[in-house]
Amino acid sequence: MKKEGFVIRISGLFQVRAGGWALMLALSAGGCATTRYETGEAPPPVPARPLARADTLVLKKAQARPLAQVDTLEVKKAQPVALTEIDSLKALLSGQVQKMADLEVIHTELSGKVAVLNDRIRALEDRLQASLSPPQPPARSASGRRKKAAPPPSPSNRVKTVYQAAFRDFEARHFENALRAFSEALAAAPKDDLADNAQYWIGECHYGLGHYTQAIKEFQKVFTYSDTEKDDDAQFKIARCYIDLGDQDKATIELKRLTVDYPESEYVRRAEGLLRDLQDQKRQRTK
């Protein structure tokens, strides 16, 4: 009996312990089958992932830079392209202005040649008319005596002949011969209608020979003739002499004087073009 009682006690103890384990397993299983969120409790929020340092810096820069600054940066990027295009247009405009100036020089030269041709035509017409006219017998007075011979050509006609010959030499670029002839015509009749023109072409002869300083002196003498029409021509050529001498400051003064004193002159546009060229050259030297 003791032995059986022992077994029963042991078995009972085992059964009690086994029952405890079974209860614990059952509770554990029950706890796993039921979650804590089934009671209506919301799950906790998932914390946001912190930004990396690089992302944070980019975000801060984007937030700190105002929209106006973004626009300014875009404008600055576009500025070099616009400036390049403007410089190209300025260079093109300068080239066109220079071409216009060259064409005006050609126009002036052609005008001088036309004037020479007109003088030649008039001289040939006079010569032809004289050759076609029959010679007249010497007139006699009532007493039968011959009249005195006609007086020699007037100084004015002689000056005109010499002047035309000088102009032909100038046109042929025989500047020394033309200079002597123009000087002769001027000395023969300093008060003649062609005197101021002769004085102007004396200056042109010195200019053609490269005597720019002497040419300036001769061109300045043109202004002493009150009724001259060559004053704006002389003013322009004085400025050209200073340009060829390399004195750009005096050339600028003389060109501005032309635009002020002779606003209706045909040389005004050329003078304005030369002034722009001189200003561009001055800016280039100061860079």
C-alpha positions as CSV (number, residue, x, y, z in Angstrom):
1,M,0.0,0.0,0.0
2,K,2.8,2.4,0.7
3,K,4.2,1.6,-2.6
4,E,1.0,2.3,-4.4
5,G,0.4,5.4,-2.3
6,F,3.8,6.6,-3.4
7,V,3.0,6.0,-6.9
8,I,-0.2,7.8,-6.7
9,R,1.4,10.7,-4.9
10,I,4.1,10.9,-7.5
11,S,1.6,10.5,-10.2
12,G,-0.6,13.1,-8.7
13,L,2.2,15.5,-8.3
14,F,3.2,14.9,-11.9
15,Q,-0.3,15.4,-13.0
16,V,-0.6,18.6,-11.0
17,R,2.6,19.9,-12.6
18,A,1.6,18.6,-16.0
19,G,-1.7,20.3,-15.5
20,G,0.1,23.6,-14.7
21,W,2.2,23.3,-17.8
22,A,-0.8,22.6,-19.9
23,L,-2.5,25.7,-18.4
24,M,0.5,27.8,-19.1
25,L,0.7,26.5,-22.7
26,A,-2.9,27.1,-23.2
27,L,-2.7,30.7,-21.9
28,S,0.3,31.3,-24.1
29,A,-1.4,29.9,-27.1
30,G,-4.5,32.0,-26.3
31,G,-2.3,35.1,-26.0
32,C,-0.7,34.5,-29.4
33,A,-4.0,34.0,-31.1
34,T,-5.4,37.4,-30.0
35,T,-3.5,40.6,-30.9
36,R,-3.6,43.8,-28.9
37,Y,-4.9,45.8,-31.9
38,E,-8.1,43.9,-32.0
39,T,-9.5,45.9,-29.1
40,G,-9.7,49.0,-31.3
41,E,-6.4,50.6,-30.3
42,A,-4.7,52.3,-33.4
43,P,-1.1,51.3,-34.2
44,P,1.5,53.8,-33.3
45,P,2.7,56.1,-36.1
46,V,5.9,55.1,-37.9
47,P,8.6,57.7,-37.3
48,A,9.8,59.6,-40.4
49,R,13.2,58.6,-41.7
50,P,15.6,61.5,-41.0
51,L,17.0,63.2,-44.1
52,A,20.6,62.7,-45.1
53,R,22.9,65.6,-44.6
54,A,23.3,66.2,-48.3
55,D,19.6,66.3,-48.8
56,T,19.2,68.7,-45.9
57,L,21.7,71.1,-47.4
58,V,20.0,71.0,-50.9
59,L,16.6,71.6,-49.3
60,K,17.9,74.5,-47.2
61,K,19.6,76.1,-50.3
62,A,16.4,75.8,-52.3
63,Q,14.3,77.3,-49.5
64,A,16.8,80.1,-48.8
65,R,17.2,81.3,-52.5
66,P,14.3,83.5,-53.5
67,L,12.6,83.3,-56.9
68,A,14.0,86.6,-58.0
69,Q,17.5,85.2,-57.5
70,V,16.7,82.2,-59.6
71,D,15.5,84.5,-62.4
72,T,18.7,86.6,-62.0
73,L,20.8,83.5,-62.4
74,E,19.0,82.6,-65.6
75,V,19.4,86.2,-66.9
76,K,23.1,86.1,-66.1
77,K,23.5,82.9,-68.1
78,A,21.8,84.5,-71.1
79,Q,23.8,87.7,-70.9
80,P,27.0,86.4,-72.5
81,V,25.1,85.2,-75.6
82,A,23.2,88.5,-75.9
83,L,26.5,90.5,-75.5
84,T,28.2,88.4,-78.2
85,E,25.3,89.1,-80.6
86,I,25.4,92.8,-79.8
87,D,29.1,93.0,-80.5
88,S,28.6,91.2,-83.8
89,L,25.9,93.6,-84.8
90,K,28.1,96.6,-83.8
91,A,30.9,95.2,-86.0
92,L,28.5,94.8,-88.9
93,L,27.2,98.3,-88.5
94,S,30.7,99.8,-88.3
95,G,31.6,97.9,-91.5
96,Q,28.5,99.3,-93.3
97,V,29.3,102.8,-92.1
98,Q,32.8,102.5,-93.5
99,K,31.4,101.3,-96.8
100,M,29.1,104.3,-96.9
101,A,32.1,106.6,-96.2
102,D,34.1,105.0,-99.0
103,L,31.2,105.4,-101.4
104,E,30.9,109.1,-100.6
105,V,34.6,109.5,-101.3
106,I,34.0,107.9,-104.7
107,H,31.0,110.1,-105.2
108,T,33.1,113.2,-104.5
109,E,35.8,112.1,-106.9
110,L,33.3,111.4,-109.6
111,S,31.7,114.8,-109.1
112,G,35.1,116.4,-109.6
113,K,35.6,114.4,-112.8
114,V,32.2,115.5,-114.1
115,A,33.1,119.1,-113.4
116,V,36.3,118.7,-115.4
117,L,34.5,117.0,-118.3
118,N,31.9,119.9,-118.4
119,D,34.8,122.4,-118.5
120,R,36.3,120.5,-121.4
121,I,33.0,120.3,-123.3
122,R,32.5,124.0,-123.0
123,A,36.0,124.7,-124.1
124,L,35.6,122.4,-127.1
125,E,32.3,124.0,-128.0
126,D,33.9,127.5,-127.9
127,R,36.7,126.3,-130.1
128,L,34.4,124.6,-132.5
129,Q,32.2,127.7,-132.7
130,A,35.2,129.8,-133.4
131,S,36.4,127.4,-136.2
132,L,33.1,127.3,-137.9
133,S,32.6,131.1,-137.9
134,P,34.0,132.6,-141.2
135,P,36.8,135.1,-140.8
136,Q,35.6,138.6,-140.9
137,P,37.5,141.2,-142.9
138,P,38.9,144.0,-140.9
139,A,36.4,146.7,-140.5
140,R,37.1,150.1,-142.0
141,S,36.0,153.4,-140.8
142,A,34.1,155.9,-143.0
143,S,37.5,157.4,-144.0
144,G,38.6,154.0,-145.3
145,R,41.1,153.4,-142.5
146,R,41.2,150.1,-140.7
147,K,40.1,149.9,-137.2
148,K,42.4,149.0,-134.5
149,A,42.9,145.3,-133.7
150,A,40.8,143.7,-131.0
151,P,42.3,143.9,-127.5
152,P,44.0,140.7,-126.2
153,P,41.9,138.3,-124.1
154,S,41.0,139.6,-120.7
155,P,42.8,138.3,-117.6
156,S,39.6,136.5,-116.7
157,N,39.6,134.5,-119.9
158,R,43.3,133.7,-119.5
159,V,42.8,132.6,-115.9
160,K,40.0,130.3,-117.0
161,T,42.2,128.7,-119.6
162,V,45.0,128.1,-117.2
163,Y,42.6,126.9,-114.5
164,Q,41.1,124.3,-116.9
165,A,44.6,123.1,-117.8
166,A,45.5,122.8,-114.1
167,F,42.3,120.8,-113.5
168,R,43.2,118.3,-116.2
169,D,46.6,117.8,-114.7
170,F,45.1,117.3,-111.3
171,E,42.6,114.7,-112.7
172,A,45.6,112.8,-114.2
173,R,47.3,112.9,-110.8
174,H,50.0,115.2,-112.1
175,F,49.9,117.1,-108.8
176,E,53.1,119.1,-109.3
177,N,52.0,120.4,-112.7
178,A,48.6,121.1,-111.4
179,L,50.0,123.0,-108.4
180,R,52.0,125.3,-110.7
181,A,49.1,126.0,-112.9
182,F,46.6,126.7,-110.1
183,S,49.2,129.0,-108.5
184,E,49.7,130.8,-111.8
185,A,45.9,131.3,-112.3
186,L,45.6,132.6,-108.7
187,A,48.5,135.0,-109.1
188,A,47.2,136.3,-112.4
189,A,43.7,137.2,-111.0
190,P,43.5,137.0,-107.2
191,K,40.1,138.7,-107.4
192,D,38.6,136.5,-110.1
193,D,35.5,134.3,-109.5
194,L,37.7,131.2,-109.8
195,A,40.3,132.5,-107.2
196,D,38.8,130.7,-104.3
197,N,38.5,127.5,-106.3
198,A,42.1,127.8,-107.4
199,Q,43.1,128.3,-103.8
200,Y,41.2,125.2,-102.7
201,W,42.8,123.0,-105.4
202,I,46.2,124.2,-104.4
203,G,45.5,122.6,-101.0
204,E,44.3,119.5,-102.8
205,C,47.5,119.3,-104.8
206,H,49.6,119.4,-101.5
207,Y,47.3,116.8,-100.0
208,G,47.9,114.5,-103.1
209,L,51.6,115.0,-102.7
210,G,51.4,114.0,-99.0
211,H,52.3,117.5,-97.8
212,Y,49.6,117.5,-95.1
213,T,50.9,120.3,-93.0
214,Q,51.2,122.6,-96.0
215,A,47.8,121.5,-97.2
216,I,46.2,122.6,-94.0
217,K,47.6,126.1,-94.4
218,E,46.3,126.3,-98.0
219,F,42.9,125.0,-97.1
220,Q,42.6,127.6,-94.3
221,K,43.2,130.4,-96.9
222,V,39.9,129.4,-98.5
223,F,38.0,130.9,-95.6
224,T,39.4,134.4,-96.5
225,Y,37.1,134.5,-99.5
226,S,33.7,135.7,-98.2
227,D,31.6,134.4,-101.1
228,T,33.3,131.0,-101.5
229,E,31.4,127.8,-101.8
230,K,34.4,125.7,-101.0
231,D,34.5,126.4,-97.3
232,D,32.9,123.1,-96.2
233,D,35.1,121.2,-98.6
234,A,38.2,122.9,-97.1
235,Q,36.9,122.2,-93.5
236,F,36.5,118.5,-94.2
237,K,39.9,118.3,-95.9
238,I,41.6,119.9,-92.9
239,A,40.2,117.2,-90.7
240,R,41.4,114.5,-93.1
241,C,44.9,116.1,-93.0
242,Y,45.0,115.8,-89.2
243,I,43.8,112.2,-89.5
244,D,46.6,111.4,-91.9
245,L,49.1,113.2,-89.6
246,G,47.9,110.9,-86.7
247,D,46.6,113.8,-84.7
248,Q,43.2,112.4,-83.7
249,D,42.4,115.0,-81.1
250,K,42.6,117.9,-83.7
251,A,40.9,115.8,-86.3
252,T,38.0,115.3,-83.8
253,I,37.8,119.1,-83.2
254,E,37.8,119.9,-86.9
255,L,35.1,117.2,-87.7
256,K,32.9,118.6,-84.9
257,R,33.4,122.1,-86.3
258,L,32.2,120.9,-89.7
259,T,29.0,119.4,-88.2
260,V,28.3,122.6,-86.3
261,D,29.3,125.3,-88.8
262,Y,28.0,123.5,-91.9
263,P,25.0,121.4,-90.8
264,E,23.7,121.2,-94.4
265,S,26.9,120.1,-95.9
266,E,27.2,116.9,-97.9
267,Y,30.2,116.0,-95.7
268,V,28.3,115.9,-92.4
269,R,27.4,112.2,-92.7
270,R,31.0,111.3,-93.5
271,A,32.3,113.5,-90.7
272,E,29.9,111.7,-88.2
273,G,31.2,108.3,-89.5
274,L,34.8,109.4,-89.0
275,L,34.0,110.7,-85.5
276,R,32.6,107.3,-84.5
277,D,35.7,105.6,-85.9
278,L,38.0,107.9,-83.9
279,Q,36.0,107.3,-80.7
280,D,36.3,103.5,-81.2
281,Q,40.0,103.8,-81.7
282,K,40.3,105.9,-78.6
283,R,38.4,103.3,-76.5
284,Q,40.7,100.6,-77.9
285,R,43.7,102.5,-76.8
286,T,42.4,103.0,-73.3
287,K,41.7,99.3,-72.7
